[in-house]
Amino acid sequence: MPALQQPPAHVCGFDVAKDSITAFDTATGRVTTFPNRSASIRKALTGLSADCLCVLEPTGGHERLLVGELTAAGLACHRADTVKVKAFSRSFGRLAKTDAIDAQALARYGEERWKTLALFTPTDETQSTLASLNARRQELLALKVAEQNRSKIPGEGPGIAIIRRSCQVILRAILHEIEAIDAAIEALVDASPQLARRIEVCCSLPGVGKRTAITLAATMPELGTMDRRQAASLAGVAPHPKDSGTLKGYRRMHGGRSTVKPALFMAALSASRANGPLKEVYQRLINNGKKPILAIAALMRKIIVILNARIRQNAQQQS
């Protein structure tokens, strides 16, 4: 992932809200607030030099306008991990929280950690569209499960019957929308040979179905550009030690992208039953005394490592 090779002249931290953006510039030490609108953002960026580093946090999509304007202006941009910035701010004993304080914390974080901060690189339109469609599909699936649970309301009576009918109406609408999203994803994949090939490579591993392959293509476009440890960590399937002195703690998987692990879990469950090399790995782990859930976790990590290597190898062959 790209990063700065020399210190930035100054760092600007942006705390993004739905309707406004609060900025702090280390060069001037001033805090400014302006509307979260394209024209206002462009006006605010005119005073920044070309060698400025801009740091902001993901805010559920409200930062997209700012990121787009920063990219168009040719300014280096880093989307910081909220947990890391919060820990950085608290390390100074600061407990107060305002937009101005958050913007200053982001700027100081970038000023101190600039060497290790990965810069934002815009994705192509196809990848961005796939990610949006996949995210919407996940939301619809969550709504589907919620309505299915509500439709099983216990009891009898006129009121209960009305609720059940209402849930069925909503469920039919949700299923219709899921079908529409699936059709849009299929059309997008068919129109992109590179994306179709990427999904095909993922499906070549027994246990990984097309839906899992699409999810990985949408949520982990970096696959094929990392080493195995980075891939496992980004997917959230790397076992992290918890040792202290003579104590050897229980290693657990945590962190990473939350949308990836459910897909990998279903793929690992399928791979443990399908004929292939991963089934043999699963059986060997079970025979060695591993709990089934630990064996599945090990398969999850193996799947992402293998797919990362296969996509990288395919990219090299194509080039």
C-alpha positions as CSV (number, residue, x, y, z in Angstrom):
1,M,0.0,0.0,0.0
2,P,1.4,3.5,-0.9
3,A,2.7,5.7,1.9
4,L,4.6,9.0,2.1
5,Q,8.4,8.8,1.6
6,Q,9.2,12.1,3.2
7,P,7.6,14.1,6.0
8,P,4.6,16.2,5.0
9,A,5.0,20.0,5.2
10,H,1.9,20.1,7.5
11,V,-1.0,17.8,8.4
12,C,-4.7,18.7,8.3
13,G,-7.2,16.7,10.3
14,F,-10.8,16.5,9.3
15,D,-13.7,15.5,11.6
16,V,-16.6,14.7,9.3
17,A,-20.2,14.9,10.3
18,K,-23.3,14.5,8.2
19,D,-23.8,18.2,7.5
20,S,-20.5,19.8,8.4
21,I,-16.7,19.2,8.5
22,T,-14.3,20.6,11.2
23,A,-10.7,20.9,10.1
24,F,-7.5,21.6,12.0
25,D,-4.3,22.6,10.2
26,T,-1.0,22.1,12.0
27,A,0.6,24.8,9.9
28,T,-1.7,27.6,11.2
29,G,-3.1,26.0,14.4
30,R,-6.5,27.1,13.4
31,V,-9.8,25.3,13.6
32,T,-12.4,25.9,10.8
33,T,-15.8,24.5,10.2
34,F,-17.6,24.4,6.8
35,P,-20.6,22.6,5.3
36,N,-20.2,19.1,4.0
37,R,-20.8,20.2,0.4
38,S,-18.6,20.0,-2.7
39,A,-18.3,23.7,-3.2
40,S,-17.5,24.4,0.4
41,I,-15.0,21.6,0.5
42,R,-13.2,22.9,-2.6
43,K,-13.0,26.4,-1.2
44,A,-11.6,25.1,2.1
45,L,-8.9,23.0,0.3
46,T,-7.6,26.0,-1.7
47,G,-5.3,27.0,1.2
48,L,-3.6,23.6,1.5
49,S,-0.2,23.0,0.0
50,A,0.5,20.1,-2.4
51,D,2.7,18.4,0.2
52,C,0.0,18.4,2.9
53,L,-1.2,15.1,4.5
54,C,-4.9,15.0,5.1
55,V,-6.3,12.6,7.8
56,L,-9.9,11.7,8.4
57,E,-12.0,8.9,9.8
58,P,-14.6,6.8,8.0
59,T,-18.1,8.0,9.0
60,G,-20.5,5.7,7.2
61,G,-20.1,7.3,3.8
62,H,-20.4,11.0,4.9
63,E,-16.7,11.3,4.1
64,R,-17.0,10.4,0.5
65,L,-17.4,14.0,-0.8
66,L,-14.3,15.1,1.1
67,V,-12.2,12.1,-0.1
68,G,-13.3,12.7,-3.7
69,E,-12.3,16.4,-3.5
70,L,-9.0,15.5,-1.8
71,T,-8.2,13.0,-4.6
72,A,-9.2,15.5,-7.3
73,A,-6.9,18.1,-5.7
74,G,-4.0,15.7,-5.7
75,L,-3.7,15.8,-1.9
76,A,-2.4,12.8,0.1
77,C,-5.2,11.3,2.1
78,H,-5.4,8.7,4.9
79,R,-8.6,7.2,6.3
80,A,-7.6,6.5,9.9
81,D,-8.7,3.6,12.1
82,T,-11.1,5.1,14.7
83,V,-9.9,2.8,17.4
84,K,-6.2,3.7,16.9
85,V,-7.0,7.5,16.9
86,K,-9.0,7.1,20.0
87,A,-6.2,5.3,21.8
88,F,-3.7,7.9,20.5
89,S,-5.8,10.7,21.9
90,R,-6.4,9.0,25.3
91,S,-2.6,8.4,25.6
92,F,-2.3,12.1,26.3
93,G,-4.9,11.9,29.1
94,R,-7.5,13.7,27.1
95,L,-11.0,12.7,27.9
96,A,-13.0,15.6,26.4
97,K,-14.6,15.1,23.0
98,T,-15.6,17.8,20.6
99,D,-15.4,18.1,16.8
100,A,-12.5,20.5,17.2
101,I,-10.6,18.2,19.6
102,D,-11.2,15.2,17.3
103,A,-9.9,17.2,14.3
104,Q,-6.8,18.2,16.2
105,A,-6.3,14.5,17.4
106,L,-6.4,13.4,13.8
107,A,-3.9,16.0,12.7
108,R,-1.5,15.1,15.5
109,Y,-1.9,11.4,14.8
110,G,-0.9,12.0,11.2
111,E,1.9,14.2,12.2
112,E,3.4,11.6,14.4
113,R,2.6,8.4,12.5
114,W,2.9,9.5,8.8
115,K,5.6,6.9,8.0
116,T,3.2,4.0,8.6
117,L,0.0,5.5,7.3
118,A,-1.4,3.9,4.1
119,L,-2.6,6.5,1.6
120,F,-6.0,6.3,0.1
121,T,-6.0,5.1,-3.5
122,P,-9.3,5.6,-5.4
123,T,-10.8,2.4,-6.8
124,D,-12.2,2.0,-10.3
125,E,-15.9,2.5,-10.9
126,T,-16.6,-1.2,-11.3
127,Q,-15.0,-2.1,-8.0
128,S,-16.8,0.8,-6.2
129,T,-20.2,-0.3,-7.7
130,L,-19.6,-3.9,-6.7
131,A,-18.8,-2.9,-3.1
132,S,-21.9,-0.8,-2.9
133,L,-24.2,-3.5,-4.3
134,N,-22.7,-6.1,-2.0
135,A,-23.1,-3.9,1.0
136,R,-26.8,-3.3,0.1
137,R,-27.3,-7.0,-0.3
138,Q,-25.9,-7.6,3.2
139,E,-28.3,-5.0,4.6
140,L,-31.3,-6.7,2.8
141,L,-30.3,-10.1,4.2
142,A,-30.2,-8.7,7.7
143,L,-33.7,-7.2,7.2
144,K,-34.9,-10.6,5.8
145,V,-33.7,-12.4,8.9
146,A,-35.3,-9.8,11.2
147,E,-38.7,-10.0,9.4
148,Q,-38.6,-13.8,9.4
149,N,-38.1,-13.7,13.2
150,R,-40.9,-11.2,13.7
151,S,-43.3,-13.4,11.5
152,K,-42.9,-16.2,14.1
153,I,-44.5,-14.1,16.8
154,P,-46.2,-16.5,19.3
155,G,-49.9,-16.4,20.1
156,E,-53.2,-16.3,18.2
157,G,-55.8,-13.6,17.6
158,P,-56.7,-10.9,15.0
159,G,-53.8,-8.7,16.0
160,I,-51.2,-11.5,15.7
161,A,-52.6,-12.5,12.3
162,I,-52.3,-8.9,11.0
163,I,-48.7,-8.7,12.2
164,R,-47.8,-12.0,10.4
165,R,-49.4,-10.8,7.2
166,S,-47.5,-7.6,7.4
167,C,-44.2,-9.5,7.9
168,Q,-45.0,-11.6,4.8
169,V,-45.6,-8.5,2.7
170,I,-42.3,-7.0,3.8
171,L,-40.5,-10.3,3.2
172,R,-41.8,-10.6,-0.4
173,A,-40.6,-7.0,-1.0
174,I,-37.2,-7.8,0.5
175,L,-36.8,-11.0,-1.6
176,H,-37.7,-9.1,-4.7
177,E,-35.0,-6.4,-4.0
178,I,-32.4,-9.1,-3.2
179,E,-33.2,-10.7,-6.6
180,A,-32.8,-7.3,-8.3
181,I,-29.4,-6.7,-6.5
182,D,-28.2,-10.2,-7.6
183,A,-29.2,-9.5,-11.2
184,A,-27.2,-6.2,-11.1
185,I,-24.2,-7.9,-9.6
186,E,-24.3,-10.6,-12.3
187,A,-24.5,-8.0,-15.0
188,L,-21.6,-6.1,-13.5
189,V,-19.5,-9.2,-13.4
190,D,-20.4,-10.2,-16.9
191,A,-19.3,-6.8,-18.2
192,S,-15.9,-6.9,-16.5
193,P,-13.5,-9.7,-17.7
194,Q,-11.0,-8.9,-15.0
195,L,-13.6,-9.1,-12.2
196,A,-15.1,-12.3,-13.7
197,R,-11.6,-13.9,-13.8
198,R,-11.0,-12.9,-10.2
199,I,-14.2,-14.6,-9.1
200,E,-13.4,-17.7,-11.2
201,V,-10.0,-18.0,-9.5
202,C,-11.7,-17.9,-6.1
203,C,-14.2,-20.5,-7.1
204,S,-11.4,-22.9,-8.2
205,L,-10.8,-23.7,-4.5
206,P,-13.2,-26.4,-3.3
207,G,-15.6,-25.0,-0.7
208,V,-15.6,-21.4,-2.1
209,G,-18.8,-20.7,-4.0
210,K,-19.7,-17.9,-6.2
211,R,-21.4,-15.9,-3.5
212,T,-18.4,-16.1,-1.3
213,A,-16.1,-15.2,-4.2
214,I,-18.2,-12.1,-5.0
215,T,-18.2,-11.0,-1.4
216,L,-14.4,-11.4,-1.3
217,A,-14.0,-9.5,-4.6
218,A,-16.2,-6.7,-3.2
219,T,-14.7,-6.4,0.3
220,M,-11.1,-7.4,-0.2
221,P,-9.9,-5.9,-3.6
222,E,-6.4,-6.0,-2.1
223,L,-6.2,-9.8,-2.5
224,G,-3.2,-10.8,-4.6
225,T,-1.2,-7.7,-3.6
226,M,-0.3,-8.7,0.0
227,D,1.8,-11.4,1.7
228,R,0.0,-14.2,3.6
229,R,0.2,-12.6,7.0
230,Q,-1.2,-9.3,5.7
231,A,-4.1,-11.1,4.0
232,A,-5.0,-13.1,7.1
233,S,-4.8,-10.0,9.3
234,L,-6.9,-7.9,6.9
235,A,-9.5,-10.7,6.8
236,G,-9.6,-10.9,10.6
237,V,-8.5,-14.5,10.7
238,A,-5.0,-14.1,12.0
239,P,-4.5,-15.8,15.5
240,H,-3.1,-13.1,17.8
241,P,-1.1,-14.3,20.9
242,K,-1.9,-13.2,24.4
243,D,1.2,-14.1,26.4
244,S,2.6,-12.5,29.6
245,G,5.6,-13.8,31.4
246,T,5.4,-17.6,31.7
247,L,1.7,-17.5,30.8
248,K,0.9,-18.7,27.3
249,G,-2.6,-17.3,26.6
250,Y,-5.3,-18.5,24.3
251,R,-4.7,-17.2,20.8
252,R,-7.8,-15.5,19.3
253,M,-8.8,-14.1,16.0
254,H,-10.0,-10.5,16.1
255,G,-9.9,-7.3,14.1
256,G,-10.0,-7.2,10.3
257,R,-13.0,-6.6,8.1
258,S,-16.1,-7.8,9.8
259,T,-17.9,-8.6,6.5
260,V,-15.2,-11.0,5.4
261,K,-15.3,-13.5,8.3
262,P,-18.9,-14.7,7.9
263,A,-18.2,-15.5,4.2
264,L,-15.0,-17.3,5.1
265,F,-16.7,-19.3,7.9
266,M,-19.4,-20.6,5.4
267,A,-16.6,-21.4,2.9
268,A,-14.6,-23.2,5.5
269,L,-17.6,-25.2,6.7
270,S,-18.3,-26.3,3.1
271,A,-14.6,-27.0,2.4
272,S,-14.5,-29.3,5.5
273,R,-17.1,-31.5,3.8
274,A,-16.2,-31.2,0.1
275,N,-13.7,-33.4,-1.6
276,G,-10.4,-31.6,-1.7
277,P,-7.2,-30.7,0.1
278,L,-8.9,-28.7,2.8
279,K,-11.0,-31.6,3.9
280,E,-7.8,-33.6,4.5
281,V,-6.4,-30.6,6.5
282,Y,-9.6,-30.5,8.6
283,Q,-9.6,-34.2,9.3
284,R,-6.0,-34.1,10.3
285,L,-6.6,-31.3,12.8
286,I,-9.6,-33.2,14.3
287,N,-7.5,-36.4,14.6
288,N,-4.8,-34.4,16.4
289,G,-7.3,-33.4,19.0
290,K,-8.4,-29.9,17.8
291,K,-11.9,-28.8,18.5
292,P,-14.1,-28.6,15.4
293,I,-14.5,-24.8,15.7
294,L,-10.7,-24.4,15.9
295,A,-10.3,-26.6,12.8
296,I,-12.8,-24.4,11.0
297,A,-10.9,-21.3,12.0
298,A,-7.7,-22.8,10.7
299,L,-9.5,-23.5,7.4
300,M,-10.7,-19.9,7.2
301,R,-7.1,-18.7,7.4
302,K,-5.9,-21.3,4.8
303,I,-8.6,-20.2,2.4
304,I,-7.7,-16.6,2.4
305,V,-4.0,-17.3,2.2
306,I,-4.5,-19.7,-0.8
307,L,-6.8,-17.3,-2.6
308,N,-4.3,-14.5,-2.1
309,A,-1.6,-16.6,-3.6
310,R,-3.7,-17.8,-6.5
311,I,-5.0,-14.3,-7.4
312,R,-1.4,-13.0,-7.3
313,Q,-0.2,-15.9,-9.5
314,N,-3.0,-15.3,-12.0
315,A,-2.2,-11.6,-12.2
316,Q,1.4,-12.4,-12.9
317,Q,0.4,-14.8,-15.7
318,Q,-1.9,-12.3,-17.2
319,S,0.8,-9.6,-17.3
